[in-house]
Amino acid sequence: MNSTLLELLPQLVELLAFALGSVGLSVAGLYIERFALTTVESGQVKLGAWLAFMGAMAFYFAYLMGTDKFRPKLAAVQRRLAE
């Protein structure tokens, strides 16, 4: 059992990296969107629109990392642990 967990360690580290990356990008997206709203409220509409676009891109990449990387890796680790 211990050797199986040791063999899974690189996959678990990769899983953790994808999870933290997805959460980090989501938090960054929230911060950027809030900053964009503040910028628009201060009268700088073009800059605010650009920041809103950047925040949306951060959310998009967080979504992609969660669905394209994290979920398949989680399924692989769960299959490996079920063996």
Secondary structure as the mmCIF struct_conf table of DSSP 4:
data_model
#
loop_
_struct_conf.conf_type_id
_struct_conf.id
_struct_conf.beg_label_comp_id
_struct_conf.beg_label_asym_id
_struct_conf.beg_label_seq_id
_struct_conf.end_label_comp_id
_struct_conf.end_label_asym_id
_struct_conf.end_label_seq_id
HELX_RH_AL_P HELX_RH_AL_P1 ASN A 2 GLU A 41
TURN_TY1_P TURN_TY1_P1 SER A 42 GLY A 43
HELX_RH_AL_P HELX_RH_AL_P2 VAL A 45 LEU A 64
HELX_RH_PI_P HELX_RH_PI_P1 MET A 65 PHE A 70
HELX_RH_AL_P HELX_RH_AL_P3 ARG A 71 ALA A 82
#
